[in-house]
Amino acid sequence: MMPTIVTAYDTTTRDRWRYYHDAYQGGQHWHVPSATVLGTASLTAWRPVVNEGLRTGEWREDVVARLSSYLVPHPGESKTAFEARMRVAAYINVIAPICDAYTDAVTGPITRDLGSLGDALLSLDGQGQEWPELVEDVARWATVYGWCVVLLDRPAANPAANREQELALRVGLRATIVHPPAIAWLSVDRDGAVHEIAFVDAPYQLRDASRQVVSLWHYTRETWARYEVEIAADPQWDQVRANLSRPLESGPSPTPGEVPIAIAYFRRDTASAVPSGISLVADAADLARAAFNTLSSAQEIHAAAVPFLAIPEPAAGGALDPATRVQVGPTRALGYSSQTGAPGWIAPPSESTKELREHAAFLMAAALRTTGLEVAAGDSPADASGTALRIRSRDFDARCVRFAKGLRAFEERALGLAARILGRDPAVMLTYPKRFVLPDPGQDLARALLLVQGFGASLSTEALAETMRQALDAALSLTPERLAEIVEAARVMPPQPDPAPASRDVEDTEDSPDDEPEDMSNG
């Protein structure tokens, strides 16, 4: 079956992905954008149009400088002023909490029994990353980009001589998270199955027109190969593909007949013929950038509106006599005319930036609302005063249900590939939650206690153990290993019978009610 070759995604799409990445990371990633188009600020100036040495009376706008920044320059703003404003501009990151909230809610309650695959999934990145950590990382980037690719393969080198050494050295499969901007090209057949994929190892190091040498990995259904290629900020991947030379290294596919990748979606873009997803924060990132620029303008106004000394002057011009020497100090006062009034400090009103600050707060709240979240104060006086805000769900649960469905499909696909590569039993057990809420230890503890009080002994051993897990996790700071030990002990502990009532045949003691003195109040 002939595949449909896709020579990479267009520049605009790649820049949007890099833009979402920068918005999530914040910090230096935001202040030094990796998006070569969306992260470029153009400084302009109006210049007179000159024809044969004479001004025509017309004006044109020229680009005088281009800088890497998500900050938008004011019309006619100088390079010096814009650079000074960039240095003090503050980015309030609302994107990371949004993505982390969905990731934690969906991946946190998952329980797994990896069976025979468990000992091979202990160091997936060569640095101790285990399977639950990989799934959490993949889920997080899927919310950022809308989708994410994971490639599974054997390690490049195996230092172990036998299986015991492999277990001791934690040698197993290797999993590579391929960020969408790193994909050079991807092909699918007419049924939509991936036919080949090529990606580079440096998706966020390119700046402007600079060129650099990167490794390009190419996986097909039968082979894999690594090349060394030189690319620019916006490479032409069809030309790179046509000019590939002999690979530096190559070998057979670890899964003959299929490309060893699994794709995770936050929400799949079914209108695209090739793999693509819809980002959770597509609109929120634009709102966060708008708030970033709004706060920068408010900061600029606030910095310029400093208190100043106003000296009333006579109507005649108020110029000082050249022979007059004005000195101000502890023992010298500033002379002034009693007819015009005394000098005084004038402070601009704080309302000059109030509307801008309120608009920035509106933009950040809107960013949360577009992602199914909403900031709300709690019931306590501290919450009402704004010192402790919490996030409450809007359509959070519905979005998490869709996300969890796609993430589970990814995990089943990836574990199936792992089993095929290792030649082991693919039987695993995955239990995903059915209800998704933002973590709130206080509410978790209250619900667990209410469940025990309401149903008590009617709960099965398994249900009681899960209830105990929720209560212990909310009330105590326990490591995952210690929590699992306690819950497992509760699960295997047989239910205790109700205590039998005391027998009346037992000899009464001195504390028995029958031994109480008789009431003699009536004589």
C-alpha positions, 0 to 999 in steps of 0.5 A, a space after each residue: 500500500 502506497 504511503 502518503 508522505 508528509 514533509 513536515 508540518 508548516 512553519 506556522 504550526 511548528 511556531 505555535 507548538 514552540 509558543 505553547 512550549 514557551 508559555 508552559 515553561 515560562 522563565 527564560 524560555 518565555 523571555 528568549 522565545 524559541 518560536 522564530 515567527 511568533 516570538 519576533 518583535 519588529 521595531 519600526 520608525 516613520 521616515 520621510 520619503 526622499 526623491 532625488 534628494 528632495 522630500 516628497 512630503 510623504 512618510 513611510 514606516 521602516 523596520 529598524 530592528 528585530 528582536 526575539 521577544 513575545 512583548 509587542 513594541 509601541 509604535 515608534 518605540 526606540 530600541 533602547 526603550 524597548 530593551 529596557 521594558 523587556 528586562 523588567 516585564 513580568 510573565 505570570 504563568 497560568 499555563 503550567 498550573 492548567 496543564 499540571 491540574 489535568 495531568 495530576 487529576 488523570 494520572 495520579 489515581 491510575 493503578 497498574 499491574 505491569 506483570 512480566 514487563 515491570 522489570 524492563 520499565 524501570 529506567 526508560 530514559 537511562 536515568 531511573 525514569 519509571 513507567 508511571 513517570 513516563 506516562 505523567 510526562 507524556 500526558 503533560 506534553 499532550 496537554 501542551 501540544 495537543 499530542 505527543 509521540 513516544 518511541 520505544 526501542 532497546 538501549 543502544 548499549 547493554 553493559 550487563 552480561 546476564 539477566 541478573 546484572 540487567 536487573 541490578 543495573 536497571 537495564 530495560 527498554 528505552 522510551 524517547 518522548 518526541 515533541 511535535 516540533 522535533 518531527 522532521 517528517 512523518 508518513 501514513 498509509 491510506 488507512 492512517 497507520 504510520 509508515 515512517 517517522 523522522 525527528 531531530 534531537 534539538 527542537 528548541 535550540 534554533 535561533 533566527 537564521 543560525 545553522 547547526 548540526 543535529 542528529 536525525 533519527 529515521 524509523 520505518 517499519 523495517 529499519 532504523 537509522 541515525 544521520 548527521 544533518 545541518 539545518 537552519 531555523 526553518 529547514 526545508 525537510 523535503 530537501 533534507 530527506 532527498 539529500 540524506 547520505 550514508 547513516 552513521 548507524 543503522 539496524 533492523 526495526 525492533 518491531 518488524 512490520 510496524 513503526 515502534 511509536 505510540 501517540 498520546 492525544 489530549 484531543 485528536 484533530 480528526 480533520 487532519 489526515 496525519 497525526 495532530 492534536 488540539 492543545 488544551 492551552 491554545 486560547 489560554 496562551 494567547 490570553 496569557 500573552 495579552 496579560 503579559 503585554 498589558 502588565 508591561 504597559 501598566 508597569 511602564 506607566 507606573 515607573 514614569 509616574 513618579 512624584 515630582 516637585 512643582 514650583 509655582 512661578 510668577 506670570 512674568 515667566 518665573 525665571 530666576 535672577 542669574 545672580 540668585 543662588 538657590 540652595 536647599 538643605 537642613 538649614 536652607 529653605 527654597 525661596 518662593 513668591 508668596 503671590 504664586 504659592 509654596 512649592 509642593 510634591 505632586 504624586 500622580 493618582 494610582 488610578 492611572 493604571 487601575 484599569 490596566 491591572 484589572 484588565 490583566 486580572 480579567 485576562 488571566 481569569 479568562 485563560 482559566 475559564 477557557 480551559 474548564 477551570 475557574 478561580 474562586 474564593 473559599 468560604 473562610 475569611 482568608 479566602 474571601 480576602 484573596 490571600 488563599 484562592 482555590 480553583 474549582 471545576 467547571 467542565 473539568 470532569 468532562 474534559 478529563 474523561 475524554 483525555 483519560 480515554 485517549 491516554 489509556 489507548 496510548 498506554 495500552 499501545 505502548 505496553 503492547 509494543 514493549 511486550 513485542 520488543 521483549 518477547 514477553 506476555 503482554 497481559 497487564 492491568 490498568 485501572 483508570 479513575 471514572 471521576 476526576 476532581 482537582 486534588 483537595 486533601 480536606 475534601 478527600 478526607 471528609 468523603 472517606 470518613 463519610 463513606 466509612 460512617 455511612 456504610 461501615 461494615 457493609 463495605 467489602 475488604 477492597 472498598 474499605 482498603 481503597 477508602 483507607 488509602 484516600 483517608 491516609 493519603 489526605 491526612 498523613 504525609 506518607 511515601 507512596 511505598 509506605 502508603 502501599 504497604 499500609 493499604 495492602 496490610 488492610 486489604 489482606 486483614 480478615 474482617 473482625 467480628 463484632 464483639 459478643 455481648 457480655 454474658 449474664 452468667 458471669 459473676 458480678 463484680 464490685 462495679 456492677 450496677 447490682 451492687 450499687 447501694 440502695 436509695 434510702 431517701 424515703 426512709 
